[in-house]
Structure formats: C-alpha cells, structure tokens
Amino acid sequence: MESLWSTLGVVAVVLIIVFVLIALFLGIKLVRKHRQVHRPDTPVPTKVAYWLSLIYTVFPFDLLPDPVYFDDIVVLTGGLIYVSRSLTKRTREDRQLD
C-alpha cells in the first residue's frame, strides 16, 4: 500500500510539473504577441482576449484548485488561438487592401 501511495505521489508531481511547463510555454507565446496586439489597428476584442487570458493565469483566483493547472492551460490556449486567428485575419485584410 505504501508503494502505491509513493507511486501516485510521483505521478502527481510529474503531472504538476508538466502542467506548469505547458502553462509557461503558452504564456510566453502570448507575451511574444504583445507588439502585434498593441498596434493601433488591432481590434478591441483581440486586446481584451489577450489581457484577460494573461490576467487569469497570473491571478490566484482559479476555477479549479491551484495544483490543477488544467484551467490555466485551457484559458491560455483559447486566448492564444483567438489572438493568433484575429491577428492573421487582420494581416490578410491589410494585404488585400494593398
């Protein structure tokens, strides 16, 4: 029984480390989009999605308890996807105007 608990503890620690690394990776990807998001022609909903996803990850208020970073990963992924698609769409529209 003791072996089972130690194994579960190791698995839990590994999962937490993996979740933290994924959340950091996604956060860094969003921060790298900072210049693109803060251009004057960027739509307001894109800016809002960018900031809300970063704020949700940084603040300690979560939908799930903190050892579970799944909600942070989902919010960051959603924010990154939305911001990336919005910026890509804006870039395409700029090219069509030229």
Buried (B, 14 or more C-beta within 10 A) or exposed (E): EEEEEEEEEEEEEEBBEEBEEBBBEBBEBBEEBEEBBEEEEBEEEBBEBBEEBBEBBEEEEBEEEEEBBBBBBBBBBBBBEBBBEBBEEBEEEEEEEE
